[in-house]
Amino acid sequence: INAEYGHFGIDMKALKKTDKTVAEMEIEFQFSFDWSKLQESDRQLQPLYGPGYTGIENLGNSCYMNSVMQVIFTIPAFQKRYGNLLKFIREKKKEPPKDFHIQLAKFAEGLLSGNYSKPSSEKQDPFQKEQTGIRPQMFKHLIGEGHPEFSTNKQQDALEFFQHLMTQVERAEKSKGEKVDPSNVFKFQVEERILCTKSHHVKYTTRDDNFVSLSIPLEKAINKDEVAKYEQEHANISEEEKKAKGSAVKPRVSLAACFDTFSEPETIDGFYSSVAKEKTTAIKTTKFKTFPPYLLIHMRKFLLDGWVPKKLDVFVDVPDEINIEHLRGKGLQSGEKELPDSNAPIVLDEGIISGLMEMGFSRTRCERAVYNNQGKNLETTMEWLFSHMEDPDIDKPVNLQPTGSSQSQGAFSEVAVTSLQDMGFSRAHALKALQNTNGDTERAIEWLFSHPDAGDLSLPDKQVDMVDDGPGHYQLLGFISHMGSSTLSGHYVCHIKKDGKWVLFNDRKVAESEAPPRDMGYLYIFQRK
């Protein structure tokens, strides 16, 4: 190429880039602000050492794991369960690299003992000094084994890793027959109330969860007039000029406004009323049925603008304490009439399902989107799917059986029962698994392996999980922040309140925080008072 352009008197090696693409300017502006504030890199922070102040080496885009694990081992339930490494080594039944309990215990030992919380021998700025830290290579390999994303060295979503970790913890504890499961500290129940607008009857349902996902209502920004003025003044100028004029004015929304949006009534079109015997409109409201010891709050900062992922450039004001007891559901009230169970078949629109699948979504996700938007068109259903991509049950198959219907022991396919028995399970266990998975054989197999301690072979109409309920009054324990334009790129750090002070954990760097950026968090962890 140099020779070809040299023929025209152009020296390629002497050329310099004089302009930037819009994407490059956005990245430069985003990183220069976010990275500086979230990492507090413009401040001389005092390094911290000792038990509970241990850094974690980045194993190649593993900052998402490092941030989650720092928060997890700040919680006493996890410290108590995995804090005795020697105990697990004595009890081990297989090689340590494959033993989940031993790897978690090694992680806990490394973070909590203080043995690895020492200054690195490398020459560094005294205020930017990194520790020796721990290198959890075996744990990362084990937790990611068989997983299409966490087995790679690519950047991942911290929330998805948290969910994966809690699932593995729960399964590991059940496989040992233990009644102590530290992941229970995050579990709570959500109450959904559906009001039929035609018959005015109501229906209450309950679902389990371990985090609450909050939308950020930009229309409720406390500085929306200032934002509108800024956008109007900067509508026709370049990104370079914007930076020259000073910091951008970003929307600022209160956490209380986000919770208000969470509990706002939602209209459901095409709802089949078992009283009116026809499809009508219903109103759904969501409340907490129980409050967990530790509440994990996920801020929905990543949206799809058309087909392009977009990160909301917004501040969320998060206080030291919150009281959300007013969001507690109260169940069926005096004077309310309950909707009877419906025996009407649930039929999903195959045309809309096919349209969504042509866009590259799995059938399971398409069915869930159509199920939650019955009576709505393709565009509305697609928008719903885009905005719920991070829902914990998005990949869970939809139960298309009529509400309240259940299969008796004799209603299951004998072929399904026999196939489970051929795998070594008793008939009673096979029937119980099919009951809990609506007759789906594949899901029944997974249920059996994840419930090895299923001793009660009765078939209840509804499985009730034990949750630690308490008042909805919380104080902020920590938060995980993300820098970058996508969860699949950028960097994660976390801030945790320890011994009365805020501490920044940035891989191997551990230091006392001077200005914790609480308004820029992605995940917030609150501890019940």
KAKA-V691103 format. One line per field, one symbol per residue. ss: DSSP state (2 for helix, 1 for strand, 0 for the rest). phi: phi as a letter, one per 30 degrees, with the letter a starting at -180 (. if undefined). psi: psi as a letter, one per 30 degrees, with the letter a starting at -180 (. if undefined). A space follows every 50 residues. Layout:
# KAKA-V691103
ss->???
phi->???
psi->???
This chain:
# KAKA-V691103
ss->02222200000222000000022222222222222222200000001000 00000100000022222222220002222222002222222000022202 22222222222200000010000000000010010022222222000000 00000002222222222222222220000002222201111111110000 01111111100111000222000222222222200000222222200000 11112222222220011111111000011111111111000001111110 01111001111001111000111022210000000001000000000002 22222220000022222222200000022222222220000000000000 00000000222002222222220000222222222200002222222222 00000000000000000000001111111111100000001111111100 11111100111100000222111111110
phi->.edddddciccddddbdcbbdeddddddddddddddddchddbcdddbbk eibcdbddcjhcdddedddddedcdedddddcdcddddddcecbdedccd dddddddddddcdidccbeddddbdecbdccdicbddddddddcdicdcd dccddbdddddeddddddddddddddidccbddddcdacccccccdddci dbbcbbbcabacccdcdddcddbddddddddddcdccddddddddjddcc dbcddddddddecddbdcdiddcdcdiadbcbccbcbddbcddbcccccd ccbcciccdbcdcbcbdcddbbbcedcddcidcdjdcdddeccddcccdd ddeddddddjddddddddddddbdjcdddddddddddcdcddcdcdeddc deeidbcddddddddddddddddjddddddddddddbhiddddddddddc bdcdddcdcddbdcddbcdaddcbbdcaaccbckcbdcaiacbbcbdbhi bdbccbhdcbbddcbedddcdcbccccdd
psi->eeeefffggkjeffkkkfllleeeeeeeeeeeeeeeeefhfglikjkkll kfhklkkjgihgfeeeeeeeeegfkeeeeeegfieeeeeefkfakeffje eeeeeeeeeeefeffgilklfkklkffgkllealiheeeeeeffkfkfef flglklkeeeeeeeeeeeeeeeeeffgkfjjfffffklkkkkkkkjfefg llkklklllglkkkljjffgkfhfeeeeeeeefgeglleeeeeffakljk kjkleeeeeeeegkkkkjlgkjkfefhlkaklkkkklkelklekjkkkki fjljjcgkkkkkilkjjjlekkjgffgklgaklkfkkkklkkgkkjkkjf eeeeeeeffglleeeeeeeeefhkflleeeeeeeeefgfgkfgfgkkkjg kkkfklklefflkfeeeeeeefggkleeeeeeeeefghgjeeeeeeeeff hfgiejglilfkkjkkkjkakhjlkkelkklkklflfglbkkllkkjkhg lkkkjicfkklkkfikifgglekkjkkk.
